[in-house]
């Protein structure tokens, strides 16, 4: 049996329709700007995001880095959450490669950055001891606190604060489509207020590779040069972009199924003795849960047992903590198999 892999929604593989489209994709040299399938993907992404233009990139990490390096100069400062992916999990690229200094502030339980915290982090430009605040970065959904979606109202409030102080706004929207589905809004309501936004084609949308960075046409022109500088200029990338087009046009329309499966998983876990989970915090496709002190072994022991005996993979996030992420290949039946395996193990 194929593994029931709940470690992340990045473990998905392309659908048969994607493989067929990739095999027959019309291609050209994207560095020269003549790959028609890449152009289609970029235009589609920008239109859906409510932005002027798009840029196909190899990964979300690359897309975020390109945005930061294009918006900021060495010595500038960006305001970012302490639990943000760009700060915790992207190898310090903004600082190492761009000389951009992160000013970290707490991420609230609802995934937001407190507006007063942002305001207090903005440097006084008249004081030469300080770096210049240039950029505010949000993450939607906020993965480290459970895949919580940020609302259009909150995003517009941060936009207004940035405008008040002459700052730019970037959104790491790796799972922005999950946020839109959970909130019942068009994705452009979440992405449109930003000066730039990245979203992943390979997280939950089943494309094998890639993200798209969207923003104003002038910004994307400059970002294309940054992409080349980072080694991200791919040639016949239409083979990959073909899967990305299907990801946007078709896979985004079924994300509610992943959310329902995550909710069912959380509800089932809540009924197992020894498992702690807050069902009401499961808004999208992520379930964070833990073992209580009555369980005589730790998370790694349980994870190893589930993988060895049932071919079920979980992401261990702490001594007694787990993250499980649903996606296209996690069916309702596989949720039930997982729940039964955990019941037996405990």
C-alpha positions in Angstrom: 0.0 0.0 0.0 1.2 3.5 -0.7 2.2 5.4 2.4 -0.5 7.6 4.1 1.8 10.6 4.2 0.5 13.4 6.4 3.8 15.2 7.0 2.9 18.0 4.6 0.9 18.9 1.5 4.2 19.2 -0.3 4.4 15.4 -0.6 1.7 15.3 -3.3 2.6 14.0 -6.7 1.1 15.2 -10.1 -2.3 13.9 -11.2 -2.6 11.9 -14.4 -4.0 15.0 -16.1 -1.0 17.0 -15.1 1.4 14.4 -16.4 -0.4 14.3 -19.7 -0.3 18.1 -19.9 3.4 18.2 -19.1 4.2 15.6 -21.7 2.6 17.7 -24.4 3.4 21.2 -23.2 4.3 23.8 -25.8 7.7 25.2 -24.7 10.3 27.8 -25.4 13.2 29.4 -23.7 11.7 31.2 -20.7 14.9 33.3 -20.0 14.4 34.8 -23.5 10.8 35.3 -22.6 9.4 33.0 -25.3 7.9 30.0 -23.4 4.2 30.3 -24.2 3.1 28.0 -21.4 5.0 29.9 -18.8 3.4 33.1 -20.1 0.0 31.6 -19.8 0.7 30.5 -16.2 2.0 33.9 -15.2 -0.9 35.8 -16.7 -3.4 33.4 -15.1 -1.8 33.7 -11.7 -1.7 37.5 -11.8 -5.3 37.7 -12.9 -6.5 35.5 -10.1 -4.4 37.3 -7.5 -5.7 40.7 -8.6 -2.2 41.8 -9.6 -0.7 43.1 -12.9 1.9 40.5 -13.6 3.4 37.2 -12.5 6.8 35.5 -12.4 7.2 31.7 -12.4 9.9 30.6 -9.8 11.3 27.4 -8.7 10.0 27.5 -5.1 8.1 29.5 -2.5 11.4 30.2 -0.7 12.9 31.6 -4.0 9.8 33.7 -4.6 9.9 35.2 -1.1 13.6 35.9 -1.4 13.2 37.5 -4.8 10.4 39.7 -3.5 12.5 40.8 -0.5 15.6 41.5 -2.5 13.7 43.4 -5.1 11.8 45.6 -2.6 14.8 46.2 -0.3 18.4 47.4 -0.4 21.2 46.1 1.9 20.8 47.5 5.3 17.0 47.9 5.0 14.7 46.3 7.6 11.6 44.2 7.2 9.0 43.6 9.9 8.1 39.9 10.1 6.5 37.5 12.5 8.8 35.5 14.8 7.0 32.3 13.6 7.0 33.3 9.9 8.3 30.8 7.4 10.6 33.4 5.9 12.2 34.0 9.2 12.3 30.4 10.6 12.6 28.1 7.6 14.3 29.9 4.7 17.9 29.6 5.8 18.2 33.3 6.6 18.4 34.1 2.9 17.2 37.7 3.2 20.0 38.5 5.6 22.7 36.3 4.0 22.1 37.2 0.4 20.4 40.6 0.6 21.7 42.2 3.8 18.1 42.8 4.8 17.6 42.9 8.6 14.5 41.2 10.1 12.7 42.9 12.9 10.6 40.1 14.4 7.4 40.6 16.3 5.0 38.0 17.9 2.5 36.1 15.8 -0.9 36.1 17.6 -3.0 33.0 18.1 -5.2 34.0 15.2 -2.1 34.2 12.8 -2.0 38.0 12.7 0.7 40.4 13.6 -0.7 42.9 16.1 -1.1 46.3 14.4 0.4 48.1 17.4 3.3 45.8 17.3 3.9 46.6 13.7 3.5 50.3 14.4 6.0 50.2 17.2 8.5 48.3 15.1 8.7 51.0 12.5 12.0 52.9 12.9 12.4 56.6 13.2 13.9 57.7 9.9 15.4 60.8 11.4 17.7 58.7 13.7 20.8 57.6 11.9 21.4 54.8 14.3 18.5 52.8 12.9 18.1 50.8 9.7 15.3 52.0 7.4 12.1 50.1 7.7 11.1 49.2 4.2 8.8 46.2 4.2 6.1 44.4 6.2 5.6 40.7 5.6 2.5 38.6 6.3 1.9 34.9 5.9 -1.5 33.5 4.8 -2.3 30.9 5.9 -0.1 31.2 9.0 1.3 27.7 9.1 3.1 27.6 12.4 0.0 28.3 14.4 -2.2 25.8 12.6 -3.0 27.0 9.1 -5.0 29.9 10.2 -6.3 32.2 7.4 -5.9 36.0 7.6 -9.1 37.9 6.6 -9.5 40.5 3.9 -10.3 43.0 6.6 -7.1 42.4 8.5 -5.0 42.5 5.3 -6.5 45.8 4.3 -5.8 47.2 7.8 -2.1 46.3 7.4 -2.2 47.8 3.9 -3.5 51.1 5.4 -0.8 51.1 8.1 1.9 50.5 5.4 0.5 53.4 3.3 0.4 55.6 6.4 4.2 55.1 6.9 5.3 54.7 3.3 6.1 50.9 3.6 5.7 48.0 1.2 3.6 44.9 1.9 4.6 41.4 0.9 2.5 38.3 1.5 3.9 34.8 1.7 0.7 33.2 0.4 2.1 29.7 0.1 -1.4 28.4 1.0 -3.4 31.5 0.1 -6.0 29.4 -1.8 -6.7 27.5 1.4 -7.3 30.8 3.1 -9.7 31.9 0.4 -11.6 28.7 0.5 -11.9 28.7 4.3 -13.1 32.3 4.4 -15.4 31.9 1.4 -13.9 34.9 -0.5 -12.2 35.4 -3.8 -8.4 34.9 -3.5 -7.9 38.4 -5.0 -9.5 39.9 -1.9 -6.6 38.5 0.1 -3.8 39.1 -2.4 -4.8 42.3 -4.1 -3.9 44.7 -1.3 -0.2 43.5 -1.3 2.7 45.0 -3.2 3.7 41.5 -3.9 2.6 38.0 -3.1 3.9 34.5 -3.6 1.8 31.3 -3.8 2.9 27.7 -4.1 1.7 25.4 -6.9 3.2 22.4 -5.1 1.6 22.7 -1.7 -1.8 21.0 -1.9 -2.3 21.8 -5.6 -0.3 18.7 -6.8 2.0 20.5 -9.2 5.5 18.9 -8.9 7.5 22.1 -8.9 7.1 25.8 -8.5 5.5 29.0 -7.2 4.4 32.2 -8.7 5.4 35.7 -7.5 2.8 38.4 -8.5 2.8 42.1 -8.2 2.8 45.3 -10.3 4.3 45.0 -13.8 7.2 47.3 -13.0 8.1 45.3 -9.9 7.9 42.0 -11.8 10.3 43.4 -14.4 12.8 44.1 -11.7 12.1 40.7 -10.0 12.9 38.9 -13.2 16.4 40.3 -13.0 16.6 39.2 -9.4 15.5 35.7 -10.3 18.2 35.5 -12.9 20.8 36.6 -10.3 19.8 33.8 -8.0 20.1 31.2 -10.7 16.3 30.8 -11.1 16.2 31.4 -14.8 14.9 28.1 -16.2 14.8 27.3 -19.9 11.9 25.1 -21.2 10.0 25.6 -18.0 6.7 25.2 -19.8 6.8 21.5 -19.0 6.5 22.5 -15.3 4.2 25.4 -15.9 1.7 23.1 -17.7 1.0 21.4 -14.4 0.8 24.7 -12.6 -2.0 25.9 -14.9 -4.1 22.8 -14.0 -3.2 23.4 -10.3 -4.8 26.8 -10.5 -7.7 26.0 -12.8 -8.8 22.8 -11.2 -7.1 21.8 -8.0 -8.0 25.0 -6.2 -11.6 24.1 -6.6 -11.4 21.0 -4.4 -9.5 22.3 -1.4 -12.7 22.2 0.7 -12.3 18.4 0.6 -8.9 18.6 2.3 -10.4 21.0 4.9 -13.2 18.5 5.6 -10.8 15.6 5.9 -8.6 17.6 8.3 -11.7 18.4 10.4 -12.7 14.8 10.5 -9.2 13.8 11.5 -9.2 16.3 14.4 -12.6 15.2 15.6 -11.5 11.6 15.5 -8.3 12.4 17.4 -10.3 14.3 20.0 -12.1 11.1 20.9 -8.9 9.1 21.5 -7.7 8.9 25.1 -4.2 10.3 25.4 -4.5 12.7 22.5 -4.9 16.5 22.9 -6.3 18.5 20.0 -8.3 21.8 19.7 -10.8 20.9 17.0 -12.0 24.5 16.7 -8.6 25.7 15.5 -8.7 23.4 12.5 -9.7 25.9 9.8 -7.9 24.6 6.7 -5.8 21.5 6.1 -3.6 21.4 9.1 -4.1 19.5 12.4 -1.8 20.1 15.3 -2.1 17.6 18.2 -0.1 16.2 21.0 0.2 13.3 23.5 -0.8 14.0 27.1 1.4 12.9 30.0 -0.5 9.7 30.5 1.0 8.2 27.3 4.2 6.4 28.3 6.2 7.2 25.2 7.0 10.3 23.1 6.0 11.6 19.7 8.9 10.1 17.9 8.2 6.6 19.3 4.6 6.8 18.1 5.6 8.1 14.7 8.1 5.4 14.2 5.5 2.7 15.2 2.9 4.1 12.9 5.3 4.2 10.0 6.8 0.7 10.6 3.4 -1.0 11.3 1.0 0.9 9.1 3.0 2.9 6.6 1.6 6.2 8.1 3.9 9.2 8.2 3.4 12.1 10.6 5.4 15.3 11.1 6.9 15.3 14.7 7.1 19.0 15.8 8.1 18.5 19.5 8.7 16.0 22.2 5.0 15.1 22.3 3.7 17.1 19.4 2.6 16.4 15.8 1.4 18.1 12.7 -0.8 16.3 10.2 -1.6 17.9 6.8 -4.3 16.7 4.5 -4.1 16.9 0.7 -5.3 15.4 -2.6 -4.0 11.9 -1.8 -5.5 11.8 1.7 -9.0 10.4 1.2 -11.7 10.1 3.9 -10.9 6.3 4.0 -7.3 7.1 4.7 -8.3 9.4 7.5 -10.2 6.5 9.1 -7.3 4.1 8.7 -5.0 6.7 10.4 -7.4 7.1 13.3 -7.7 3.4 13.8 -3.9 3.0 13.8 -3.5 5.7 16.4 -6.2 4.1 18.6 -4.4 0.8 18.4 -1.1 2.3 19.2 -2.4 4.1 22.2 
